[in-house]
Amino acid sequence: MDNLRVTTKLTFEDFRKVNFYFLYRKTGTKVSLAIGAILLLIIGFSYLTEMPFFNQFPAIPFALALAMTILPPYSVFRTARKNYESNKIINEKIEYEFDKDQISISGESFHSKFSWDKIYELSTTKSWFLIWQTRQVANVIPRRDISDNQIETIKGLVKDIPQLKKSFK
């Protein structure tokens, strides 16, 4: 089987979206967002309907609820923008080469090789093909740059590697 090559370039929009994906795939973030939203709804409903839950405007619970719902996405957006602008490797054109023994990743200013046993997981979402180096670090290929046939080829390359987690949707 020949090597499979995939070329991609992440835009800021891609980078921002994948960072939000990483944030909201965590259960703790979803729970925090839900609690914050419920708290905002309770405060808003009780304050607007003049129910006797509060004698005065509940500033501290309101601030906490806002922090739980607004700060995480705001922080991710600012960090993503800062990282994208300061790390030139992120927005380079990147070529991934897959073969039965390893994956090679080449950009305009770098080249890396990983044997399949050093990769933590391969996964797909509707928007991304993810090559996880660890539970927290992944290389990202937008689905627009990798076809279903190419993903099937990669599945064939890694099917006999038992320690590699595979989460294909």
PAVOVEX-374992 format. One record per residue: x, y, z of N, C-alpha, C in turn; residue in three letters. Coordinates in steps of 0.02 Angstrom, whole numbers, plus 50000, padded with zeros to 5 digits. Example, Ala and Ser with C-alpha at 12.3 -4.5 7.8 and 13.67 -1.06 7.14 Angstrom:
BEGIN
506604971650390506154977550390506604983550390Ala 506424988850354506844994750357506455000250394Ser 
This chain:
BEGIN
500424994150000500005000050000500445006250000Met 500275010949957500655017249953500515021550014Asp 500955026250025500855031050079500275035650061Asn 499925037850111499365042450102499585049350125Leu 499475054350083499665061250099499035065550104Arg 499035069750156498495074550166498815081250181Val 498605086350146498875093050156498315097550182Thr 498485101650231497985106150261498315112650283Thr 497895117450296498115123850325497545126250369Lys 497685127050433497175129450480497095136950475Leu 496485139250466496345146350470496225148150543Thr 496195154550559496035156450628495345153850647Phe 494875154050601494205151550615494225144050633Glu 494615140150596494705133050613494995132250683Asp 495525136050696495875135550760495415137450818Phe 495025142750808494555144850860494025139450872Arg 493745136750818493225131650825493475125350858Lys 494075123250841494335117050871494505118250945Val 494715124250963494825125751033494175125651073Asn 493635128151043492985127551076492765120251081Phe 492905116351030492745109151033493115105951092Tyr 493765107551098494155104751153493865106851221Phe 493645113151226493355115551289492705111951305Leu 492255111651258491575109151272491515101551267Tyr 492045098051251492005090751253492105088151324Arg 492305092351369492415090551439491755091051477Lys 491605085851515490985085651554490955091351605Thr 491515092751637491525098151687491325104851658Gly 491545106251598491365112551565490625112851551Thr 490355107251527489635107051512489225107951575Lys 489425104651630489075105251693489115112451719Val 489695115451716489775122351739489335127151698Ser 489325126251633488905130351590488165129451607Leu 487955123251617487255121951634487065125151701Ala 487495124351751487355127351817487325134951812Ile 487795137851776487795145151767487175147551731Gly 486965143951679486365145951641485735145251684Ala 485695139851722485115138851765485095144351818Ile 485665145851847485705151151897485485157951868Leu 485705159451807485495165651774484735165751763Leu 484465160051742483745159751731483355160651796Leu 483575157451849483235158151914483265165451938Ile 483855168451934483935175351955483505179951913Ile 483535179051847483145183351803482395182551814Gly 482165176351819481455175051830481215177851896Phe 481595176451950481375178752016481415186452022Ser 481905189351991481975196651995481435200151953Tyr 481315197651893480825200751849480105199751872Leu 479965194051903479285192751927479185195051999Thr 479705198152027479685200852095479495195552147Glu 479725189352135479625184052184480075185552244Met 479875183552303480255185552363480875181252377Pro 481225178952326481835175252339482395179752364Phe 482395185852339482935190452357482635197152380Phe 482935200052432482715206652455482985212152411Asn 483565210952382483885215752337484185211852279Gln 484445215352230484735211852172485305207352195Phe 485305200952175485815196152197486465196852157Pro 486865201752176487465203352137487965197652136Ala 488095194552193488615189252195488395183052156Ile 487785180452166487585174752124487565176552049Pro 487355182652034487335184851965488035185051935Phe 488515187751972489215187951948489495180951939Ala 489335176551987489565169551981489275166251920Leu 488625167151909488305164151850488595166851785Ala 488715173351782489025176251723489725173451712Leu 490105172851766490775170051761490765162851735Ala 490285159051757490235152051737490035151251664Met 489665156051637489425155551568489825159551518Thr 490095165251539490435169751492491195168951492Ile 491505168051550492235167851553492555162151513Leu 492315155951518492655150551479492685151951404Pro 492125153551371492195154851299492595161051283Pro 492535166251324492925172351313493675170851319Tyr 493845167051371494545165151381494815161051324Ser 494425156251300494645152051244494735156251181Val 494275160851168494335165051109494965169251112Phe 495095172651169495695176851175496325172751170Arg 496345166951203496935162751202497055160051132Thr 496525157951099496595155351030496875160750984Ala 496615166750990496855172250947497595173650961Arg 497765174051025498465175451044498935169951019Lys 498735163651029499155158051007499215157650932Asn 498665158950897498685158550824499135164050795Tyr 499105169950824499515175450798500245174850817Glu 500385171850875501075171650898501445165350877Ser 501095159850864501415153550845501325152450770Asn 501835154050732501785153750659501705146550633Lys 501905141650673501825134650651501095132750643Ile 500665135650685499955133950683499645135650616Ile 499845141150586499525143050523499955141550461Asn 500435137050468500815134750410500415129550371Glu 500595128850309500325123350270500665116950296Lys 500265111950314500535105850346500355099750303Ile 500855095450293500735089250257500805083350305Glu 500305079150306500305073050346500415067250298Tyr 500875062850315500995056850274500895050750320Glu 500425046650301500255040750339500515034550303Phe 500845030050340501015023450313500905018250367Asp 501065012050352500905006650400501315006850464Lys 501875010450463502315010650521502285017150561Asp 502115022650528502175029150561501755034450527Gln 501755040250559501455046150530501995051550530Ile 502075054850473502545060450467502145066850460Ser 502365071950496502025078350493502545083550474Ile 502435086950418502925091850393502585098550381Ser 502895103750407502675110550394503225114250358Gly 503135120650349503635124650315504265125450357Glu 504205124650424504785125650467504925119850515Ser 504595114150504504705108450549504545101850514Phe 504785096550543504635089750520504645085050581His 504115081050589504075076350645503855069650619Ser 504075064350653503855057650638503645054250703Lys 503085050750700502855046950758502695039950735Phe 502955034950771502735028150757502025027450785Ser 501635022950757500945022350778500875020650852Trp 501355017050880501305015350951501415021350997Asp 501645026950970501725033151009501125037751004Lys 500655036150962500035040050954499525037451004Ile 499205041951040498715039951091498055037651060Tyr 497795041651011497145040150983497055043550916Glu 496645040550874496395043650813495645044250821Leu 495365050150805494645050950811494405055750756Ser 493755055150744493435059650696492815062650728Thr 492655068650706492025071850720491745073950653Thr 491175077250653490915079450588491345084850557Lys 491755088250598492165093750572492915092350571Ser 493145087250609493865086450619494075079150614Trp 494695078250591495055071950600495615073650649Phe 495625070050706496085071850760496595066250771Leu 497225068150776497765063650791498015065650861Ile 497805061750910497955063450980498645060750998Trp 499095065251018499755063251043499705061251116Gln 499265064651153499115063051223498365064251231Thr 498115063451292497405064851304497235072251295Arg 497735076651298497605083851294497865087151230Gln 498305083851193498625086951136498455083151072Val 498205086851023498005083650960498225087850900Ala 498405084350847498495087550782497815087350747Asn 497655092750713496985093650686497005094050610Val 496575090050578496475090650506495735092050495Ile 495565097850466494855099050452494585093750403Pro 493965091650414493665086450371493625088650298Arg 493625095150285493605097350215494235095350178Arg 494785093950215495425092350185495585084850183Asp 495135080750211495255073550211494595070050193Ile 494635065750143494025062450118493855056350160Ser 493245053950152493045047750186493465041850163Asp 493645041850099494075036450073494765036650106Asn 495035042550116495685043150149495635040750222Gln 495095042350255494995040050324494945032450325Ile 494605029550278494565022250273495255019150262Glu 495665022450221496355020050210496745020250276Thr 496675025650314497025026250378496785020750426Ile 496125019550427495855014250469496185007550452Lys 496275006350387496605000150365497334999850388Gly 497675005450387498375005650409498455004150483Leu 497965006250524498045005650596497625000150628Val 497274996250587496814991350615497164986050658Lys 497794984550644498154979350681498594982150737Asp 498454988350758498844991350813498374991650874Ile 498414986650917497924986050971497944991651023Pro 498534994351038498584999451090498335006351067Gln 498235007351003498005013750976497245014050982Leu 497015019051019496295020151025496035022950959Lys 495455020550939495165022850876494435024650889Lys 494255030850875493575033250885493325036550820Ser 493125032350774492905034950709492145035250708Phe 491875040950687491145041650682490935041550610Lys 
